[in-house]
Amino acid sequence: MTFLVTGATGKVGRHVVDHLLRAGRRVRALTRNPGGADLPGPVEVVRGDLTDPGTLGPAFEGVEGAHLLTAGGDDYDTLRTGPELARLAERAGVRRVALLWNGQVGPVEEAFAASGVEWTRLQPVDFMGNTLTWAPAIRAEGEVREPFADVPGGIVDEADVGAVAAAVLVRGGHAGRTYVLTGPQTLSRRRRLAVIAEVTGRPLRLVELTEEQARESWRQAGHGEELIELLTSWQRDPPPESVSISPAVREITGREPRSFTEWVAEHAAHFGARA
């Protein structure tokens, strides 16, 4: 059986690939740039773009299950090609898909809900790996500039999200389900920085931005207005499910999710940890 992984070079996709390979499955990875994929040797790498369904026909051929992004393109906006993706999956005989939520239910989720393909929506609240965006400022200045510093949120190791996606695709039994994915605790940005300081042995400070300062910072980083609006609303006033702990990682994988302290210890060199 072949399993298709879209976004295979991204934060979660690489882990989905790894977990499928460990389970002894054949993996086909979809990427817009096969030459730069740098994926394990057994992986079949194919070119395609989720924003252009005309490039995807061969990618779905002979596929048992697919890990699908719900956002794409250079600006990572919500995909509008959901109906075409669902039709391609149905025609190819794909049995089940794991849909990686991007913060809102959009055309991809709606199209698969109306299709004959088994679907499961995975809702990671926030990735621990996103904290790596702090690394350059921490190394250079020992500080982080962020808005909404004391708003708590559930964060999850993207490796755990990859493990959940692989289990859903291989084992089945999760049709029509939505799973919020978190680690074992909720942490505000201020508390996350404190954990990094603890693990790395470095004194670090947080400079809290106003909402408008944060919006301007995201614009300068090249984010589109749709994504900026999503980031602002999510960080300022997160939904209830993002500030509670979900048992989904444990229930689906059979093991506890990794803590943020464990994640930081693994990535300490990025933050300039003292020897």
C-alpha angles and dihedrals in degrees: 000000000000124000122201119217118193118197085028094163094049134095096278101022095066090054092048088054092049094049093047090051091050088053089056096249129142111247130205114192122205117208137154090227112040092173092064098040098104093192128156116287098252092058118103105222118204133180120242145128124222090211089059110051091185088074095053108066098097092043092065097046113119093358120152097187138001137207104214132192117220094205130048150148128078092300094044092229122164110286115250093192097083096120092051092047092050091049092049091050093048094048091049092051096244107175102200142004135199110214117207106216118225098199100285139050108253145159096304094055092043093050095050092045087059094044133083093246119106107245135189123187118216115202112191106185096210133339121242086217090067086073088073087078085074093056100089093050092044092051094044103036109008091237143097126210112209139147126234091026098177101041107115122227141175114247128188135197107250088223087065090050089052091051091051093048092050092048092049092050097044102039102030121195095121102089114154093005129132119207125194106210123209140151123247097283144026117242134186119222089254091054092046090055089049090055091051090050090049095050097041097040092232128130106238133180134202122220109199116222125209117243092256092049089052093049091051091048090053091048090053088051088059100253118152121240093253091057092043091054090049093049092048097049093042095049096040098046111010119194118256094257091060094059097049132071118256122209092205098106091053094043095049102036099031094234138084119267117251119261125237089245090058091047093050092048089055092049099034094121090064089062095049097258115195115249 
